Amino acid sequence: MSPANNGESALGMGLDALIRKEKPEKQDKSVKKASNTRKAPAKTSTKKPKKTKKAAKTQTDPNKPIMDNVVLEVRKNPRISLWSARSAAVLRFLKNTKPAFSISKEASALIEEAVQEKYPEIWEMFKDEEF
């Protein structure tokens, strides 16, 4: 195939002038339609699972963003404040009567036990976290 035969000029074509261009064979219209219809369903079927995966992730763990924020907050400041005059009186009495008694350690143990008993499902959500 010379450029003259194709109606093309080799001047100004660079590498295209050196490389032969082969024309694809003409296919029957019914074959083209059949090949196009085969490709189209494959493209749409690959996109659908991606959408369902994203929806499934958000449905399986809707509390994940809340948990992440709580963990960050607790790592910055693990303290809680509470008001209980009678509990404060008991713990201060123990501090003054028992050597090496720690109000913080005792209060933490009591609160953890009570919270775990009252809210076991939420307690389990944070079971593996390291604070």
Secondary structure, 3 states (H helix, E strand, C coil): CCHHHHCCCCCCCCHHHHCCCCCCCCCCHHHHHHHHHHHHHHHHHHHHHHHHHHHHHHHHCCCHHHHHHHHHHHHHCCCCCCCCHHHHHHHHHHHHHCCCCCHHHHHHHHHHHHHHHHCHHHHHHCCCCCC
